[in-house]
Amino acid sequence: MKASLFRHGINLWPPFLFSGIHVTAIDDDYRRVRVELRQRLWNMNYVRTHFGGSCSR
């Protein structure tokens, strides 16, 4: 599957879609992926930072 098609599909995957995760770029050989975690009302805690369950390293 082409990386560009996979990127568009994975952005519609419900766990990514509803948590604010957005895949911005995938290399053609799938070795590097750029991902953004956008801060939204539903992934913030009470001090207005990212909820711990929304991000991982």
Buried (B, 14 or more C-beta within 10 A) or exposed (E): EEBEEBBEEBEEEEEBEEBBBBBEEBEEEEEEBEEEBEEEEEBBEEEEEBBEEBEEE
